[in-house]
Amino acid sequence: MDYKLGYQFNHKGPNSWLTGLVLGHEFTNKLEADVEFYSPGTVHPFDAEPTLEVGARYKIHRPVILLLMSGRSLEPARPNQSYFVGYFGLQFLLPAKSYK
């Protein structure tokens, strides 16, 4: 389980925040499946974009992890919002022997 919370101070435009909760389960030494609730938003005016996502983490070799995630908005998307979100990426952990 991971939780994240952040606040961004903007010079031009509204300040923003984000929060998220990830729950995961390891199926093998290398494969973990995850479910994430994620919500970024702005402070003034208040706005939020909650999403629910599923994904995976696959340990390729030390210290590289493949990240996969896709999901959708939990409320009807407005013209400036995404209805579907997804990403993939590589995570490099330091020091190089960060996991077994």
N, CA, C and O of each residue as an XYZ file, in Angstrom:
400
protein
N       0.850     -1.169      0.000
C       0.000      0.000      0.000
C       0.900      1.238      0.000
O       1.852      1.328      0.776
N       0.588      2.178     -0.872
C       1.284      3.454     -0.953
C       0.252      4.561     -0.947
O      -0.840      4.411     -1.495
N       0.607      5.679     -0.319
C      -0.260      6.859     -0.332
C       0.575      8.051     -0.745
O       1.722      8.186     -0.319
N       0.011      8.913     -1.568
C       0.720     10.128     -1.951
C      -0.188     11.327     -1.785
O      -1.402     11.247     -1.971
N       0.428     12.437     -1.432
C      -0.287     13.683     -1.233
C       0.667     14.802     -1.596
O       1.813     14.812     -1.146
N       0.208     15.745     -2.406
C       1.082     16.830     -2.813
C       0.323     18.109     -3.053
O      -0.893     18.107     -3.241
N       1.068     19.218     -3.043
C       0.509     20.545     -3.269
C       1.467     21.304     -4.168
O       2.678     21.280     -3.951
N       0.929     21.979     -5.181
C       1.761     22.732     -6.116
C       1.383     24.202     -6.060
O       0.221     24.564     -6.247
N       2.379     25.049     -5.798
C       2.182     26.493     -5.791
C       2.480     27.012     -7.190
O       3.587     26.821     -7.695
N       1.516     27.660     -7.818
C       1.660     28.177     -9.180
C       1.724     29.691     -9.175
O       0.952     30.353     -8.482
N       2.646     30.236     -9.950
C       2.767     31.690    -10.076
C       1.614     32.247    -10.916
O       0.992     33.244    -10.548
N       1.341     31.600    -12.032
C       0.230     32.008    -12.897
C      -0.782     30.870    -12.920
O      -0.434     29.743    -13.271
N      -1.994     31.140    -12.561
C      -3.016     30.099    -12.515
C      -3.248     29.625    -11.097
O      -2.520     30.008    -10.181
N      -4.266     28.787    -10.911
C      -4.618     28.328     -9.560
C      -3.615     27.320     -9.015
O      -3.030     26.536     -9.762
N      -3.428     27.358     -7.692
C      -2.629     26.331     -7.031
C      -3.342     25.000     -7.176
O      -4.562     24.958     -7.336
N      -2.580     23.905     -7.119
C      -3.207     22.605     -7.326
C      -2.728     21.601     -6.283
O      -1.754     21.837     -5.569
N      -3.430     20.488     -6.214
C      -3.127     19.414     -5.269
C      -3.305     18.083     -5.973
O      -3.897     18.007     -7.050
N      -2.784     17.036     -5.352
C      -3.044     15.680     -5.830
C      -2.996     14.731     -4.650
O      -2.300     14.967     -3.663
N      -3.748     13.657     -4.776
C      -3.738     12.619     -3.759
C      -3.983     11.281     -4.452
O      -4.628     11.221     -5.499
N      -3.468     10.230     -3.865
C      -3.658      8.916     -4.453
C      -3.378      7.805     -3.458
O      -2.573      7.965     -2.541
N      -4.042      6.692     -3.645
C      -3.859      5.510     -2.817
C      -3.711      4.314     -3.737
O      -4.555      4.086     -4.604
N      -2.641      3.546     -3.554
C      -2.370      2.360     -4.370
C      -2.375      1.141     -3.469
O      -1.698      1.113     -2.441
N      -3.144      0.132     -3.859
C      -3.148     -1.163     -3.179
C      -2.639     -2.195     -4.173
O      -3.097     -2.241     -5.315
N      -1.691     -3.025     -3.742
C      -1.108     -4.001     -4.647
C      -1.006     -5.380     -4.037
O      -1.095     -5.551     -2.821
N      -0.817     -6.361     -4.905
C      -0.638     -7.746     -4.479
C       0.456     -8.373     -5.340
O       0.398     -8.309     -6.568
N       1.453     -8.981     -4.692
C       2.518     -9.669     -5.416
C       2.073    -11.079     -5.768
O       1.750    -11.876     -4.887
N       2.059    -11.381     -7.060
C       1.710    -12.727     -7.512
C       2.938    -13.613     -7.634
O       2.867    -14.815     -7.374
N       4.059    -13.031     -8.027
C       5.346    -13.734     -8.090
C       6.409    -12.786     -7.576
O       6.111    -11.652     -7.202
N       7.661    -13.254     -7.558
C       8.765    -12.382     -7.135
C       8.904    -11.169     -8.047
O       9.396    -10.122     -7.625
N       8.471    -11.310     -9.294
C       8.662    -10.243    -10.271
C       7.396     -9.457    -10.602
O       7.501     -8.321    -11.065
N       6.201    -10.017    -10.384
C       4.960     -9.402    -10.843
C       4.059     -8.976     -9.689
O       3.760     -9.759     -8.788
N       3.633     -7.712     -9.738
C       2.700     -7.157     -8.765
C       1.548     -6.498     -9.526
O       1.787     -5.757    -10.479
N       0.310     -6.756     -9.119
C      -0.867     -6.093     -9.697
C      -1.332     -5.019     -8.721
O      -1.275     -5.213     -7.507
N      -1.794     -3.884     -9.252
C      -2.163     -2.741     -8.422
C      -3.526     -2.176     -8.817
O      -3.956     -2.281     -9.966
N      -4.190     -1.573     -7.830
C      -5.401     -0.779     -8.034
C      -5.116      0.575     -7.398
O      -4.611      0.648     -6.278
N      -5.444      1.658     -8.124
C      -5.120      2.992     -7.632
C      -6.324      3.914     -7.733
O      -7.013      3.955     -8.752
N      -6.564      4.655     -6.649
C      -7.482      5.790     -6.679
C      -6.606      7.024     -6.707
O      -5.739      7.195     -5.850
N      -6.826      7.888     -7.689
C      -5.979      9.058     -7.888
C      -6.857     10.259     -8.180
O      -7.826     10.158     -8.932
N      -6.520     11.397     -7.587
C      -7.325     12.592     -7.826
C      -6.463     13.843     -7.779
O      -6.004     14.232     -6.704
N      -6.233     14.486     -8.929
C      -5.619     15.813     -8.932
C      -6.711     16.874     -8.961
O      -7.852     16.578     -9.315
N      -6.378     18.096     -8.597
C      -7.372     19.158     -8.652
C      -6.763     20.519     -8.408
O      -5.556     20.645     -8.200
N      -7.605     21.540     -8.436
C      -7.188     22.903     -8.160
C      -7.862     23.402     -6.897
O      -8.878     22.861     -6.460
N      -7.271     24.460     -6.308
C      -7.754     24.967     -5.034
C      -8.802     26.068     -5.232
O      -9.924     25.941     -4.742
N      -8.453     27.140     -5.939
C      -9.385     28.255     -6.182
C      -9.437     28.532     -7.663
O      -8.487     29.121     -8.179
N     -10.471     28.154     -8.389
C     -11.684     27.500     -7.906
C     -11.434     26.015     -7.622
O     -10.560     25.398     -8.232
N     -12.202     25.452     -6.698
C     -12.047     24.037     -6.380
C     -12.495     23.189     -7.559
O     -13.564     23.407     -8.127
N     -11.662     22.220     -7.918
C     -11.967     21.305     -9.006
C     -11.218     20.014     -8.731
O     -10.088     20.049     -8.242
N     -11.818     18.891     -9.031
C     -11.178     17.595     -8.816
C     -11.467     16.688    -10.007
O     -12.503     16.813    -10.660
N     -10.536     15.772    -10.281
C     -10.682     14.809    -11.371
C     -10.374     13.399    -10.855
O      -9.325     12.852    -11.194
N     -11.252     12.795    -10.047
C     -10.960     11.468     -9.492
C     -10.972     10.378    -10.567
O     -11.833     10.366    -11.447
N     -10.011      9.475    -10.480
C      -9.925      8.342    -11.405
C      -9.690      7.053    -10.631
O      -9.171      7.067     -9.515
N     -10.079      5.949    -11.237
C      -9.805      4.620    -10.708
C      -9.021      3.877    -11.783
O      -9.429      3.837    -12.943
N      -7.888      3.286    -11.387
C      -6.972      2.691    -12.352
C      -6.522      1.311    -11.892
O      -6.506      1.021    -10.696
N      -6.159      0.468    -12.841
C      -5.550     -0.828    -12.557
C      -4.222     -0.887    -13.309
O      -4.059     -0.264    -14.358
N      -3.298     -1.629    -12.766
C      -1.989     -1.692    -13.415
C      -1.133     -2.792    -12.848
O      -1.594     -3.659    -12.106
N       0.141     -2.732    -13.224
C       1.087     -3.757    -12.799
C       2.490     -3.168    -12.703
O       2.815     -2.161    -13.334
N       3.301     -3.830    -11.895
C       4.733     -3.543    -11.796
C       5.450     -4.856    -12.074
O       5.177     -5.874    -11.438
N       6.365     -4.819    -13.028
C       7.118     -6.024    -13.374
C       8.602     -5.731    -13.217
O       9.144     -4.839    -13.871
N       9.256     -6.497    -12.337
C      10.688     -6.314    -12.075
C      11.480     -6.984    -13.196
O      11.597     -8.209    -13.246
N      12.020     -6.156    -14.094
C      12.769     -6.677    -15.235
C      14.098     -7.255    -14.758
O      14.360     -8.442    -14.955
N      14.920     -6.450    -14.148
C      16.145     -6.860    -13.458
C      16.588     -5.688    -12.603
O      16.187     -4.549    -12.843
N      17.412     -5.965    -11.606
C      17.835     -4.893    -10.715
C      18.517     -3.796    -11.492
O      19.375     -4.103    -12.319
N      18.201     -2.576    -11.287
C      17.167     -1.944    -10.466
C      15.989     -1.445    -11.288
O      15.397     -0.427    -10.930
N      15.622     -2.125    -12.381
C      14.628     -1.621    -13.341
C      13.275     -2.309    -13.146
O      13.189     -3.535    -13.074
N      12.210     -1.484    -13.063
C      10.847     -1.985    -12.922
C       9.996     -1.376    -14.043
O      10.030     -0.165    -14.262
N       9.243     -2.210    -14.744
C       8.298     -1.756    -15.762
C       6.990     -1.412    -15.071
O       6.470     -2.216    -14.297
N       6.448     -0.219    -15.342
C       5.194      0.241    -14.742
C       4.124      0.346    -15.828
O       4.375      0.921    -16.887
N       2.948     -0.198    -15.579
C       1.814     -0.136    -16.500
C       0.575      0.273    -15.712
O       0.351     -0.230    -14.611
N      -0.235      1.182    -16.261
C      -1.446      1.606    -15.567
C      -2.448      2.136    -16.586
O      -2.071      2.832    -17.529
N      -3.729      1.805    -16.396
C      -4.795      2.395    -17.203
C      -6.051      2.498    -16.347
O      -6.260      1.702    -15.432
N      -6.878      3.483    -16.655
C      -8.093      3.671    -15.874
C      -8.995      4.706    -16.506
O      -8.783      5.145    -17.636
N     -10.008      5.085    -15.746
C     -10.991      6.028    -16.264
C     -11.452      6.957    -15.158
O     -11.284      6.686    -13.969
N     -12.039      8.062    -15.593
C     -12.584      9.048    -14.678
C     -13.782      8.452    -13.938
O     -14.516      7.639    -14.500
N     -13.979      8.848    -12.693
C     -15.123      8.374    -11.911
C     -16.351      9.262    -12.069
O     -17.421      8.933    -11.558
N     -16.209     10.375    -12.766
C     -17.350     11.248    -13.014
C     -17.350     11.644    -14.481
O     -16.327     11.507    -15.151
N     -18.459     12.125    -14.990
C     -18.501     12.515    -16.403
C     -17.417     13.542    -16.717
O     -17.231     14.515    -15.986
N     -16.713     13.307    -17.811
C     -15.624     14.196    -18.194
C     -16.171     15.491    -18.782
O     -17.074     15.476    -19.619
N     -15.609     16.611    -18.331
C     -15.930     17.906    -18.915
C     -15.055     18.100    -20.153
O     -14.139     17.309    -20.377
N     -15.308     19.112    -20.950
C     -14.548     19.286    -22.195
C     -13.027     19.351    -22.013
O     -12.292     18.942    -22.911
N     -12.540     19.853    -20.879
C     -11.102     19.966    -20.663
C     -10.509     18.818    -19.863
O      -9.362     18.917    -19.425
N     -11.248     17.729    -19.654
C     -10.778     16.598    -18.864
C     -10.674     15.343    -19.713
O     -11.347     15.201    -20.733
N      -9.817     14.441    -19.269
C      -9.677     13.139    -19.921
C     -10.679     12.157    -19.331
O     -10.943     12.182    -18.129
N     -11.230     11.304    -20.161
C     -12.115     10.239    -19.690
C     -11.311      8.975    -19.414
O     -11.600      8.242    -18.468
N     -10.295      8.721    -20.247
C      -9.430      7.554    -20.104
C      -8.007      8.039    -19.860
O      -7.538      8.980    -20.501
N      -7.326      7.381    -18.922
C      -5.922      7.694    -18.651
C      -5.118      6.410    -18.686
O      -5.646      5.332    -18.413
N      -3.866      6.520    -19.013
C      -2.985      5.365    -19.013
C      -1.546      5.806    -19.150
O      -1.259      6.881    -19.677
N      -0.645      4.973    -18.674
C       0.768      5.260    -18.845
C       1.569      3.971    -18.760
O       1.094      2.948    -18.266
N       2.775      4.051    -19.249
C       3.758      3.009    -19.024
C       5.091      3.713    -18.855
O       5.296      4.812    -19.370
N       5.983      3.081    -18.139
C       7.277      3.702    -17.903
C       8.230      2.737    -17.251
O       7.871      1.607    -16.920
N       9.439      3.195    -17.072
C      10.472      2.432    -16.385
C      10.859      3.178    -15.121
O      11.035      4.397    -15.135
N      10.988      2.441    -14.033
C      11.418      3.001    -12.759
C      12.814      2.457    -12.469
O      13.048      1.251    -12.547
N      13.730      3.351    -12.135
C      15.106      2.964    -11.803
C      15.315      3.232    -10.322
O      15.271      4.383     -9.888
N      15.542      2.186     -9.547
C      15.724      2.304     -8.099
C      17.197      2.418     -7.776
O      18.036      1.756     -8.387
N      17.500      3.264     -6.807
C      18.884      3.443     -6.350
C      18.944      3.166     -4.872
O      18.040      3.603     -4.160
N      19.918      2.487     -4.362
C      21.050      1.885     -5.056
C      20.597      0.719     -5.943
O      19.459      0.259     -5.854
N      21.502      0.257     -6.790
C      21.167     -0.736     -7.813
C      20.616     -2.041     -7.248
O      19.894     -2.748     -7.951
N      20.932     -2.379     -6.012
C      20.423     -3.615     -5.401
C      19.245     -3.301     -4.494
O      19.228     -3.700     -3.330
N      18.252     -2.580     -5.032
C      17.138     -2.097     -4.243
C      16.086     -3.149     -3.934
O      15.341     -3.000     -2.966
N      16.005     -4.197     -4.722
C      15.058     -5.266     -4.440
C      15.716     -6.604     -4.735
O      16.737     -6.680     -5.420
N      15.099     -7.674     -4.193
C      15.664     -9.024     -4.378
C      15.037     -9.707     -5.548
O      15.384    -10.846     -5.857
